[in-house]
Structure formats: structure tokens, C-alpha cells
Amino acid sequence: MLTAGRVDGLTDVAGLRVGHASVPGPSALSGTTVVLAPEGGAVAAVDVRGGGPGTRETDALDPRNLVQKVDAVVLTGGSAFGLDAASGVMSWLEEQGRGVRVGAGPTQVVPVVPAACLFDLGRGGDWRARPGAATGRAAAEAAAAAEPGAPVVCGCVGAGTGAVVGGLRGGVGTASTVLEGSGVTVAALVVANGVGSPLDPVTGVLYGAYGDPLFAAEGASGPPAYPAAEAHSAAMLRLAEARERSGMPPMNTTLVVVGTDAELTRAQAQKVAGTAHDGIARAVRPVHLLNDGDTVFTLATGVRPLTEGRASSGGRAVDAAGPLALNPVLAASADLVARALVRAVLAAEGARGPGGDFPSYRGLYGPMPGIN
């Protein structure tokens, strides 16, 4: 069972900060989310599994390549157009003197800012309402201004402003845990925007809620709360009607940042990013399709060594590090991604306008016991 961190979010990893910015205007449903690393950067990795990704600077994260740490990761709406948001984050970081140092001057740096985008074009009605450099800068400034360890705002904010998953309104969700024994913190931030559905059509339960004691209706070992049959029938009819009215092709992408304070190599960070995709697969079905661009980043701040248990040395108990010490981080990353995705859907608010009809889960089913 995962024991939640202090704010149960990505910012439970000390030094990580999150900022959101949305594109202004009544016909805009798009935005950008920036995750800032602590001063000095964080070890980073990426794993891309969707068939239609839109990314920037992800090759720099290959463990075979030069760059060791990054100062920020950008998640953005606007499809490939929205990747312009990363240039605003780059310019802000340059002003702070943060990046790969290439000269003697305090601002002679080249910030490496990996970014990934999701498809939300036209969901507010205006096809050209998408993030640019100004949106990225605003999100970076919001992250920098946030208090250390501040709760992460969830729902239809930042990159999740126009998110839709399986016809339901998606958005931003987050979760965290502190691993028993090692004390390592692992956390995830998800922008839920997949082609597949998060909703079990048979029961009305969100897939990611199955097996998670956080969403159990009756104690930690109970099943999740099932909607009443009549409420579920009405919800499925409403959702089918909304999908038919929207008329937009299901072009999406789920984006994730997994954070940890563990000391990871770049190869270990990449393994975490890959395993975290299992959490998307648990919470959305189907997943990793050709019109998804599902992308997971890892950020490791490296302040806490990995340990795989306790060993005896001359009668004295010591922490034992080894190749299997990564396993608890891998397992937690997938669990937290699934949990964060459920929270993203629960935090979302419905939207209906010229860009489509996107009901929310709570709008369809109302409040349910055990679901928080």
C-alpha cells in the first residue's frame, strides 16, 4: 500500500516546483505546465510509446549523450505548435544563468528544456488559440514563484486546460509516496488526454481505481464504489451523445513526469520512465495508439541513495545498495501514474462549446463514496 506524501503530489520531491499557465480568451482551451528542477538541475530521462508524439530535446536525454542534467521539463497543449512554449522557458532560464555552461559569463549557458505536447487544437473553438513562448514563460515564472512543497493545482489547468480522455474531460492529476525502509520519495504528475477511455463501460468505475485502496468504498481491502445501474446507463448514453456531437478526430496524448529524490543514474531514470507507462495502461484502455503520443519523463534530484534492504556487517545493521534497489521505485512509479490519472479525471470540470461537448466524470455520476 502506498503511503501518501505530505501534499500527495509531485512537489513532495524536494526541489521540484510546478507552474501552470493557460492561453487567455473565451475560445481558448489550451495551456502549458512547467516542472522546474532545483538549482543545479536533475538527472532526466524519457520514454515515448505513443505512435504520434510531438517532442523537443528528448534526444538529449539518451544516456549515451552529453547532457547530464536538465533544469525544467515542459508539458504543453497546442500539438506541435505548442512546443514553442519551451522557447519561453529557455529564455527565462537563460536570464537566471541556468543551463549547460558554454562560456565564462554568468548567462553564457544553453538551457536544455525537454518538452512534449498533446493535441487539444480547437477544443475551445479557436483553432489558433495555442501556447507560445509567452505561455511557457508564464508557467515557468509561476513555478519559480511557488513555495517549496506547495500543493499542485489539479484539474483543467496548464497543459490539462483542454485535455480530453476517451471523450471525458481530462486534466492534470498528481500523487506521491514515501517508500518504506529507504525513505525515498516517488511522485507523478499526469496530464490525462488519451484516445482510450479511463472508464470501465461495464461498471462505470475508473479503471485506475481498481486495486487501489485509496479509492476503496469500504476500507483498504474493499472494491471501488460502483455507480448505481440507472446512473451508469444514463451516463453512458450522455457520453455517447457527446462523442457523436464533438465531431473531432480522437487525437490526443497522455503526458507524465515521474519525480524522485533518489540518486539514479541516467539509465536507471530511463528504466523508471519506461515502467511508469504501465500506470497509463492500467488507467486508460486502449493505450499507446498511433494517434496518441504518450510520453513519460523522469526527474531524479539525487539527494537520497537507493537501498534494497538491511544487511548485517559484523553484527551491525547497514543499508545495502544493489541492482535490485531500484525495484520499489519502479513499482511505485506505475502505481502513482495510475492514481494520478484517476485524480486528473475526478478533478476535471465539463466543457461544452463550439469546440465540442466534453462532460466530466463527476458531472455524469455525481459524488461517490470512497472516490476522492
FENNOR-V453251 format. One record per helix or strand of 2 or more residues. SS is the DSSP state (~ for helix, > for strand). FROM is the first residue (numbers start at 1). LEN is the number of residues. If there is no record, write none. Layout:
ss=SS from=FROM len=LEN
ss=SS from=FROM len=LEN
This chain:
ss=~ from=10 len=3
ss=> from=17 len=6
ss=> from=31 len=6
ss=> from=42 len=7
ss=> from=55 len=2
ss=~ from=59 len=3
ss=> from=72 len=5
ss=~ from=79 len=17
ss=> from=100 len=2
ss=> from=109 len=2
ss=> from=113 len=5
ss=~ from=133 len=13
ss=~ from=158 len=3
ss=> from=164 len=2
ss=> from=168 len=2
ss=> from=171 len=8
ss=> from=185 len=8
ss=~ from=207 len=3
ss=~ from=213 len=3
ss=~ from=229 len=18
ss=> from=255 len=8
ss=~ from=266 len=18
ss=> from=295 len=10
ss=> from=310 len=4
ss=> from=316 len=4
ss=~ from=323 len=25
ss=> from=351 len=3
ss=> from=356 len=3
ss=~ from=361 len=5
